[in-house]
Amino acid sequence: MLPRFLPAKLKPQSKNLLIVLDFPHIGGAERVALQIASHIDTNRFCPIVVVPHKGMLYQELKNNGVQTHLIDLDGLKRTYRFVLPVFNAIKELVQLIRREKIDVVHANSLWTLKFCTIASLITGVPTVAMIHAYPKIHSRLKRLFHVLTRRFCYERARELIAVSSALKDALVADKASPSKVIVIRNGVEAEGFVQSVKLPTGRTKTILTVGRLHPGKGQQLFLKAAAIVHERFPDTAFVVAGEECPTSLENLGFKEELVQLANELGLSDCVQFVGYTSNLHRLYRRCSVVAVASFEETFGLVALEAMAAGRPVVASRIPGITELVDDEKTGLLFEPGDHEDLARKVIRLLSDDGLRADLCGRALAVAKAKYTLESTIERVQSVYEAIIAER
C-alpha cells in the first residue's frame, strides 16, 4: 500500500496540484486550503502548497505530510510597486510549476490569482481561483492596481469558486463573468461532527468566539457584550480564540487593546485569550454558546463548525452568515455592531436550555446534510478534473 503522500514525480496516475497561499497564518481561508491539501484523494491528485514563509500554517502542512514550498507573496503586498520583487516571485512560481510538472494551479485568493494568472500565461498550466473574501481594497494604490488587473485575471482563470452566494454576487459586481463563478460552500471534516447534541452541564457557562484577532472580527464587540452577560451570569467564562497577525501593520497591537478593554470592563478574571489552537473541535464542545460578532463574513466557517459540534450559535445578521444560520431555527442572529443585542441573545440562550437544545438539534442536522468536508472536496476535485480535461 502506498503512503498517503509521495513526491509528485513518484505518484502513479495522479495529477499534480499546486495550491498557492499568500497569508502565513491560519485564518478561515487558510484552514480550508489546509483541509483540501490534507484530505484530497491522493489517487487523483498530489497536492503541493506554496506559503509565504515558515510559521504555524507551514508547520501544520508539514505535520500532515504535504509537500510545501516558500514564495513570499505576502511581502509583495507591501512591495508590489517595485518591479524586481514581483518579477522574482513570478519567476519562482513558474520554475516550481515546471519542475513539479503541475497540472492545475489553485489560487486561494484574489491576490494570489494575479501572480498565478501570469504564471499560467507563461507555462500554459490552467488556474482555478477559490475566493474567500470580498474584493474590497482600502489603499488607493492597491485599489487602482486591482481595478487595472481584475478583468484580465477573471477572464484568464478557468473557474472562480466562491464560498457563498453573497460572495458570488460581489465577484459579479466586480466584473467577473456570472457563468464562470460557481458556489462551493465550505464543509466540516468528519471528526468535527458530534453524533448527537449533548449540552455541557454545570454552573459555569463558557461563551466562545473564534477568529483572527482583527477589528473586523468583532472581538471588541464581544467583550462589551460579555460585560452585560457577566452581570446577569457572574459565573460565566469568556474565551477568545485566535492569534494576532504579526505581519499585518493595520492591527498591530490589537491584542493589547483587547486585553486593556477587558480590564476596563472588569472582565480580567473571566476572559481568556487562548491564541491559536489546532484542536478547535475540543474547544467548541467545551463551550455553552459560540458567538460570531464579525462585521463582515463571506461564509462563516466558525458558525458552521459550532453547528457541527452541537453548540448554539449567536451571529451577526450579515450576508454570508444568513445563508448558513436560519434565525430562530438553527441559531440566533443579532444586529451587526449592536453589542447589547448580542448580549440579549446570549442571555436568552443561557436562560433556556430547551431553546439551546432545539436550535442545536436542527443545526446539527443541517450541517450533516449539507456541509461535510467530503462533499466540498469532491466538488472541488471535480472542478480540477474538468479543467485538466479541457487542456
C-alpha positions as CSV (number, residue, x, y, z in Angstrom):
1,M,0.0,0.0,0.0
2,L,1.3,3.4,-1.0
3,P,1.9,6.1,1.7
4,R,-0.6,8.9,1.7
5,F,1.8,11.5,0.3
6,L,4.6,10.7,-2.2
7,P,6.8,13.1,-4.2
8,A,4.9,14.5,-7.2
9,K,7.2,12.6,-9.6
10,L,6.5,9.2,-8.0
11,K,2.7,9.4,-7.6
12,P,1.2,7.0,-10.1
13,Q,-1.7,8.2,-12.3
14,S,-2.4,11.2,-10.1
15,K,-2.4,14.8,-11.3
16,N,-0.1,17.4,-9.6
17,L,-2.0,20.2,-7.9
18,L,-0.3,23.4,-6.8
19,I,-2.2,25.4,-4.1
20,V,-0.9,29.0,-3.7
21,L,-1.4,30.9,-0.5
22,D,-0.4,34.5,0.4
23,F,-1.1,34.5,4.1
24,P,1.3,32.8,6.5
25,H,-1.1,32.4,9.4
26,I,-4.2,30.2,9.8
27,G,-7.4,32.0,9.2
28,G,-10.6,30.7,7.7
29,A,-9.3,30.7,4.1
30,E,-6.0,29.0,5.1
31,R,-7.9,26.4,7.1
32,V,-9.9,25.5,4.0
33,A,-6.8,25.2,1.9
34,L,-5.1,23.1,4.6
35,Q,-8.2,20.8,4.7
36,I,-8.1,20.4,0.9
37,A,-4.4,19.6,0.8
38,S,-4.7,17.2,3.7
39,H,-7.8,15.3,2.7
40,I,-7.8,15.3,-1.1
41,D,-8.0,12.0,-2.8
42,T,-4.3,11.2,-3.5
43,N,-5.2,8.6,-6.1
44,R,-6.4,11.6,-8.1
45,F,-4.2,14.5,-7.0
46,C,-0.8,15.0,-5.4
47,P,-1.0,18.4,-3.6
48,I,1.9,20.8,-3.3
49,V,1.4,24.0,-1.4
50,V,3.1,27.4,-1.6
51,V,3.1,29.6,1.6
52,P,4.9,32.9,2.2
53,H,7.2,31.8,4.9
54,K,7.6,29.4,7.8
55,G,5.1,29.6,10.7
56,M,2.0,27.8,12.0
57,L,0.5,27.2,8.6
58,Y,3.8,25.8,7.2
59,Q,4.2,23.6,10.2
60,E,0.6,22.2,10.0
61,L,1.1,21.4,6.4
62,K,4.4,19.6,7.2
63,N,2.8,17.7,10.0
64,N,0.1,16.5,7.6
65,G,2.8,15.3,5.1
66,V,2.1,17.9,2.5
67,Q,4.9,19.0,0.2
68,T,5.4,22.7,0.9
69,H,7.4,25.5,-0.7
70,L,8.2,29.1,0.3
71,I,7.4,32.0,-2.0
72,D,6.7,35.3,-0.2
73,L,3.6,36.6,-1.9
74,D,2.5,38.2,1.4
75,G,5.5,40.5,1.5
76,L,4.7,41.7,-2.0
77,K,1.5,43.3,-0.7
78,R,3.9,46.0,0.7
79,T,6.5,46.0,-2.2
80,Y,4.4,45.2,-5.3
81,R,5.1,48.6,-6.7
82,F,8.7,47.5,-7.2
83,V,9.3,45.5,-10.3
84,L,12.2,43.3,-9.2
85,P,10.4,41.5,-6.2
86,V,7.3,40.9,-8.3
87,F,9.4,39.5,-11.2
88,N,11.4,37.2,-8.8
89,A,8.2,35.9,-7.2
90,I,6.7,35.1,-10.6
91,K,10.0,33.5,-11.7
92,E,10.0,31.2,-8.7
93,L,6.3,30.3,-9.3
94,V,7.0,29.4,-12.9
95,Q,10.1,27.4,-12.0
96,L,8.1,25.4,-9.4
97,I,5.2,24.7,-11.8
98,R,7.7,23.4,-14.5
99,R,9.9,21.5,-12.0
100,E,7.0,19.7,-10.4
101,K,5.1,19.2,-13.7
102,I,2.0,20.8,-12.2
103,D,-1.3,20.0,-14.0
104,V,-3.6,22.7,-12.4
105,V,-3.0,25.7,-10.1
106,H,-5.3,26.6,-7.3
107,A,-5.0,30.3,-6.3
108,N,-6.5,30.7,-2.8
109,S,-7.2,34.5,-3.0
110,L,-7.7,37.4,-5.4
111,W,-4.1,38.5,-4.6
112,T,-2.5,35.1,-5.5
113,L,-4.7,35.0,-8.6
114,K,-2.8,37.9,-10.1
115,F,0.5,36.1,-9.9
116,C,-0.9,32.7,-10.8
117,T,-2.5,34.3,-13.9
118,I,0.9,35.5,-15.2
119,A,2.5,32.1,-14.3
120,S,-0.3,30.4,-16.2
121,L,0.3,32.5,-19.3
122,I,3.9,31.6,-19.3
123,T,3.6,27.9,-18.5
124,G,0.2,27.1,-20.1
125,V,-1.0,25.4,-16.9
126,P,-4.6,26.4,-16.1
127,T,-5.6,28.2,-12.9
128,V,-8.7,28.0,-10.8
129,A,-9.3,30.6,-8.0
130,M,-11.0,29.9,-4.8
131,I,-12.1,33.2,-3.3
132,H,-12.9,33.6,0.4
133,A,-13.1,37.4,0.8
134,Y,-14.9,40.3,-0.8
135,P,-12.9,42.3,-3.4
136,K,-12.7,45.3,-1.1
137,I,-9.4,47.2,-1.0
138,H,-8.9,50.4,1.0
139,S,-5.5,51.6,-0.2
140,R,-5.9,53.8,-3.2
141,L,-2.8,52.4,-4.9
142,K,-3.8,48.8,-4.3
143,R,-7.4,49.6,-5.4
144,L,-6.1,51.1,-8.7
145,F,-3.8,48.0,-9.2
146,H,-6.8,45.7,-8.6
147,V,-9.1,47.6,-11.0
148,L,-6.5,47.5,-13.7
149,T,-5.8,43.8,-13.4
150,R,-9.1,42.3,-12.2
151,R,-10.9,41.9,-15.5
152,F,-7.8,40.3,-17.1
153,C,-7.4,37.9,-14.1
154,Y,-11.1,37.0,-14.0
155,E,-11.1,36.2,-17.7
156,R,-7.9,34.1,-17.6
157,A,-9.0,32.0,-14.7
158,R,-10.7,28.8,-15.9
159,E,-13.1,28.8,-12.9
160,L,-13.8,31.1,-9.9
161,I,-15.0,29.3,-6.9
162,A,-17.0,31.5,-4.4
163,V,-17.7,30.1,-0.9
164,S,-21.1,31.7,-0.7
165,S,-23.8,33.2,-2.9
166,A,-23.2,36.6,-1.4
167,L,-19.5,36.4,-2.5
168,K,-20.5,35.3,-6.0
169,D,-22.7,38.4,-6.2
170,A,-19.8,40.5,-5.1
171,L,-17.5,39.0,-7.7
172,V,-20.0,39.5,-10.5
173,A,-20.4,43.1,-9.4
174,D,-16.6,43.3,-9.6
175,K,-16.8,42.4,-13.3
176,A,-16.4,38.7,-13.1
177,S,-18.5,36.7,-15.6
178,P,-21.5,35.1,-13.9
179,S,-21.1,31.9,-15.9
180,K,-17.5,31.5,-14.6
181,V,-18.3,31.8,-10.9
182,I,-19.5,28.7,-9.1
183,V,-20.5,28.4,-5.5
184,I,-18.9,25.6,-3.4
185,R,-19.5,26.2,0.3
186,N,-17.1,25.1,3.0
187,G,-17.5,21.8,4.9
188,V,-16.6,20.3,8.2
189,E,-14.3,17.2,8.5
190,A,-15.9,14.1,10.0
191,E,-14.2,14.5,13.4
192,G,-15.9,17.9,13.7
193,F,-19.3,16.4,13.9
194,V,-20.9,15.1,17.1
195,Q,-23.3,12.1,16.9
196,S,-26.0,13.9,18.9
197,V,-26.4,17.1,20.9
198,K,-25.3,16.9,24.5
199,L,-25.1,20.3,26.2
200,P,-22.5,20.8,28.9
201,T,-23.8,20.7,32.4
202,G,-22.6,22.6,35.5
203,R,-22.9,26.0,37.0
204,T,-20.2,27.7,35.0
205,K,-21.1,28.6,31.4
206,T,-18.5,29.4,28.7
207,I,-19.0,31.7,25.8
208,L,-16.6,31.3,22.9
209,T,-15.6,33.4,20.0
210,V,-13.1,32.2,17.3
211,G,-11.2,34.2,14.7
212,R,-8.1,36.1,13.8
213,L,-7.6,39.0,16.2
214,H,-8.8,41.9,14.0
215,P,-11.3,44.7,14.4
216,G,-13.4,43.3,11.6
217,K,-13.9,40.0,13.6
218,G,-15.8,41.9,16.3
219,Q,-13.7,40.9,19.4
220,Q,-14.2,44.3,20.9
221,L,-18.0,43.9,20.4
222,F,-17.8,40.5,22.0
223,L,-16.1,41.9,25.1
224,K,-18.7,44.7,25.5
225,A,-21.5,42.1,25.3
226,A,-19.6,39.9,27.7
227,A,-19.7,42.7,30.3
228,I,-23.5,42.7,30.1
229,V,-23.8,38.9,30.2
230,H,-21.4,38.8,33.2
231,E,-23.7,41.0,35.2
232,R,-26.6,38.5,34.7
233,F,-24.5,35.3,35.0
234,P,-21.4,36.1,37.2
235,D,-20.0,32.6,36.8
236,T,-19.7,32.8,33.0
237,A,-16.3,32.5,31.4
238,F,-15.4,34.0,28.1
239,V,-12.9,32.6,25.7
240,V,-11.3,34.4,22.8
241,A,-9.5,32.0,20.4
242,G,-7.3,33.3,17.6
243,E,-4.0,34.9,17.0
244,E,-2.8,38.3,16.1
245,C,-1.1,38.6,12.7
246,P,2.4,40.0,13.4
247,T,2.9,40.7,9.7
248,S,-0.2,43.0,9.4
249,L,0.5,46.6,10.3
250,E,-3.2,47.5,10.3
251,N,-3.9,45.7,13.5
252,L,-0.5,45.6,15.2
253,G,-1.0,45.7,18.9
254,F,-4.7,44.8,18.7
255,K,-4.4,42.0,21.3
256,E,-3.1,44.5,23.8
257,E,-6.1,46.8,23.1
258,L,-8.4,43.8,23.7
259,V,-6.7,43.0,27.0
260,Q,-6.9,46.6,28.1
261,L,-10.6,46.7,27.2
262,A,-11.3,43.5,29.2
263,N,-9.6,45.1,32.2
264,E,-11.6,48.3,31.8
265,L,-14.8,46.3,31.7
266,G,-13.9,44.4,34.8
267,L,-13.5,41.1,32.9
268,S,-9.9,40.4,33.6
269,D,-10.7,37.4,35.8
270,C,-13.2,35.8,33.4
271,V,-11.8,36.4,29.9
272,Q,-9.2,34.0,28.4
273,F,-7.1,34.8,25.3
274,V,-6.1,31.3,24.2
275,G,-4.4,32.1,20.9
276,Y,-4.3,29.7,18.0
277,T,-5.3,26.1,18.6
278,S,-5.2,23.2,16.1
279,N,-7.9,21.4,18.0
280,L,-10.9,23.7,17.7
281,H,-13.3,20.8,17.9
282,R,-12.5,20.2,21.5
283,L,-12.8,23.9,22.3
284,Y,-16.3,24.0,20.7
285,R,-17.5,21.1,22.7
286,R,-16.4,22.6,26.0
287,C,-18.4,25.8,25.5
288,S,-22.0,26.7,26.1
289,V,-22.5,29.2,23.3
290,V,-20.5,30.3,20.3
291,A,-20.6,34.0,19.3
292,V,-19.7,35.2,15.8
293,A,-19.5,39.0,16.2
294,S,-17.9,39.8,12.8
295,F,-18.9,42.9,10.8
296,E,-18.3,41.1,7.6
297,E,-18.1,37.4,6.6
298,T,-18.3,35.7,3.2
299,F,-19.3,32.4,4.7
300,G,-19.0,32.0,8.5
301,L,-16.9,28.9,8.9
302,V,-16.8,29.3,12.7
303,A,-20.7,29.2,12.8
304,L,-20.7,26.1,10.7
305,E,-18.1,24.3,12.9
306,A,-20.1,25.2,16.0
307,M,-23.3,23.8,14.4
308,A,-21.5,20.6,13.6
309,A,-20.2,20.4,17.2
310,G,-23.7,20.7,18.6
311,R,-23.3,24.1,20.1
312,P,-25.8,27.0,19.8
313,V,-24.7,30.0,17.6
314,V,-25.3,33.7,18.0
315,A,-24.1,35.5,14.9
316,S,-24.2,38.8,13.1
317,R,-27.1,39.3,10.7
318,I,-24.8,39.8,7.7
319,P,-24.6,38.3,4.2
320,G,-22.7,35.0,4.2
321,I,-23.9,34.2,7.8
322,T,-27.6,34.5,6.9
323,E,-27.1,31.8,4.1
324,L,-25.9,29.5,6.9
325,V,-27.8,30.4,10.1
326,D,-31.6,30.4,9.9
327,D,-32.7,32.8,12.7
328,E,-34.7,31.1,15.4
329,K,-34.3,27.7,13.7
330,T,-30.6,26.8,13.6
331,G,-29.2,29.8,15.7
332,L,-29.9,33.3,16.7
333,L,-28.9,36.4,14.7
334,F,-28.2,39.9,16.2
335,E,-28.0,43.2,14.5
336,P,-24.4,43.9,13.3
337,G,-22.4,46.1,15.6
338,D,-25.0,46.1,18.4
339,H,-23.3,44.6,21.5
340,E,-26.5,45.0,23.6
341,D,-28.4,42.8,21.1
342,L,-25.6,40.3,21.1
343,A,-25.8,40.2,24.9
344,R,-29.6,39.8,24.9
345,K,-29.4,36.8,22.6
346,V,-26.6,35.1,24.6
347,I,-28.5,35.7,27.8
348,R,-31.6,34.2,26.2
349,L,-29.8,31.0,25.3
350,L,-28.2,30.7,28.8
351,S,-31.6,31.1,30.4
352,D,-33.3,28.5,28.2
353,D,-31.8,25.0,28.0
354,G,-34.8,23.8,25.9
355,L,-34.2,26.5,23.3
356,R,-30.5,25.7,23.1
357,A,-31.2,22.0,22.6
358,D,-33.8,22.7,19.9
359,L,-31.5,25.1,18.0
360,C,-28.5,22.7,18.3
361,G,-30.5,19.7,17.1
362,R,-31.8,21.4,14.0
363,A,-28.4,23.0,13.2
364,L,-26.6,19.7,13.6
365,A,-29.0,18.0,11.2
366,V,-28.5,20.8,8.6
367,A,-24.7,20.6,8.9
368,K,-24.6,16.9,8.5
369,A,-26.9,17.0,5.4
370,K,-25.3,19.9,3.6
371,Y,-21.9,20.8,4.8
372,T,-19.5,17.9,5.0
373,L,-15.9,18.4,4.0
374,E,-16.1,15.2,2.0
375,S,-18.7,16.7,-0.3
376,T,-16.9,20.0,-0.5
377,I,-13.6,18.4,-1.6
378,E,-15.3,16.1,-4.1
379,R,-16.8,19.2,-5.8
380,V,-13.5,21.0,-5.8
381,Q,-11.7,17.9,-7.2
382,S,-14.4,17.7,-10.0
383,V,-13.6,21.3,-10.9
384,Y,-9.9,20.5,-11.1
385,E,-10.5,17.4,-13.3
386,A,-12.8,19.2,-15.7
387,I,-10.2,22.0,-16.2
388,I,-7.4,19.5,-16.8
389,A,-9.6,17.5,-19.3
390,E,-10.2,20.7,-21.3
391,R,-6.4,21.4,-21.8
